Amino acid sequence: MKLLVICMMLTFSAAAQSAQDEIVPVKDLIPDIVFDIRYATVNNFTAQKLYTTNEAYLSLGAVTRLKLVHDSLKNITSFNGTNYPAGLGLKIFDGYRPRSVQYLMFEIFPNPIFVADPASGSVHNRGGAVDLSLVDMATGNELQMPTEFDWFGPEADHGYMNLPANVIANRQLLRDMMVNVGGFTLYMAEWWHYSAPGASTLPLLDFQMK
């Protein structure tokens, strides 16, 4: 009987983990999050439209954590001397990314500091990484950050300090919320990139979102 109970517990645990790994639309859990999916447009470093949808997808586990961050930000109605009547929130540039797209990106810009080698795959290809920024929920306007998304230079690094004080504060707020509230891990070279816990163990995927 004891062995049966242990087996049932292990089966339940595996099923629960499998559900957390499932790729889901972010808007299903966070309907008011802002999307600016650059790879669904030509406004990206490839100058090509790479996605078939302008929505973001992530693993369920990552979205659940992201919701904690987004909901917490909405409670911030004043920050760094500016009032935000509707609070702050998150804007997503990218989430799950098909592995075939990763190959194309690396062919165009083969620098593994900024574009992961598709041979080993990106955490984006596993649905465990998200590229994002902060927005004023009343207007949808992005708070000023160090660079544009996908800026391939030292200015995008978390350690870059030759910036106005308010920009450093905005970057730090995003970092604090993602790391301390959501439990995400930052990527030092890109202020916008965060990975969910265990993301590197998720399977590599290659399907286009619909």
Secondary structure, 3 states (H helix, E strand, C coil): CHHHHHHHHHHHHHHHHHHHHCEEEHHHCCCCCEECCHHHCCCCCCCCCCCCCCCCEEEHHHHHHHHHHHHHHCCCCEECCEECCCCEEEEEEECCCCHHHHHHHHHHCCCCCCCCCCCCCCHHHHCCEEEEEEEECCCCCECCCCCCCCCCCHHHCCCCCCCCHHHHHHHHHHHHHHHHHCCCEEECCEEEEEECCCHHHCCCCCCCCC
